[in-house]
Amino acid sequence: MSARTLSRKVLPLLDRVLVQRVKAVEKTKSGILIPEKAQETLPEGTVIAVGPGAFDKDGNRIPVSVAVGDKVLLPNYGGSNIKVDSEELLLFRDSEILAKLE
């Protein structure tokens, strides 16, 4: 399922960011298959959808610091797991995302 379809089904609120984790490498460069248990989960993901931003104490909206399509560095723990159709996604607050990757 495409990222566009997923972002239409789940719309984050406030300062939340919907992320699809990068898939682990299943084969080595020489073609050897890596068992599923030995594959490490990468702390990287792609932003699928973002909320409009949270409000400060004066009622002004604080924009989210990432945009759809950004590659981000994720914390090892945290976020909420969401399953949409067969895809597993993560929902984080904007402040929980560690960095943008270039």
BELVENLIN-V244536 format. One record per residue. PSI is psi in degrees with one decimal (* if undefined). NEAR is the number of other C-alpha atoms within 12 Angstrom. Layout:
# BELVENLIN-V244536
{{PSI/NEAR} {PSI/NEAR}}
This chain:
# BELVENLIN-V244536
{{140.3/14} {159.6/14} {-34.2/23} {-42.0/17} {-41.4/15} {-39.8/26} {-22.9/27} {-27.9/16} {-30.8/20} {115.4/26} {109.6/22} {149.3/31} {157.7/20} {-124.7/24} {29.4/29} {150.1/33} {129.2/42} {125.0/48} {140.4/45} {119.2/39} {144.2/31} {136.1/23} {143.0/19} {155.3/20} {129.3/19} {-16.4/18} {148.4/15} {171.9/12} {-28.0/9} {-1.6/8} {5.7/9} {131.2/10} {135.4/15} {127.8/16} {149.7/13} {-38.5/13} {-25.9/11} {-11.9/12} {129.5/15} {145.9/16} {129.8/19} {141.5/18} {34.8/26} {154.9/27} {171.7/35} {132.9/34} {124.7/39} {-40.3/37} {152.3/38} {150.7/33} {172.1/31} {-16.2/24} {157.3/25} {171.8/24} {143.0/16} {-177.0/12} {-19.5/8} {-1.0/8} {6.7/9} {139.9/11} {132.1/15} {115.9/19} {154.2/20} {144.4/28} {-3.7/25} {162.3/33} {163.6/24} {132.6/25} {-13.9/22} {143.2/25} {130.4/25} {156.4/32} {125.9/28} {152.6/33} {157.1/23} {-34.9/17} {156.7/16} {-178.6/16} {165.6/23} {126.8/19} {133.9/17} {136.2/21} {118.2/17} {116.9/22} {-114.0/13} {1.6/10} {137.3/23} {124.6/22} {164.3/31} {142.5/37} {117.6/39} {156.7/37} {151.9/30} {-38.3/35} {-16.8/24} {-21.3/27} {131.2/34} {-42.9/22} {161.1/21} {143.9/22} {144.4/17} {*/10}}
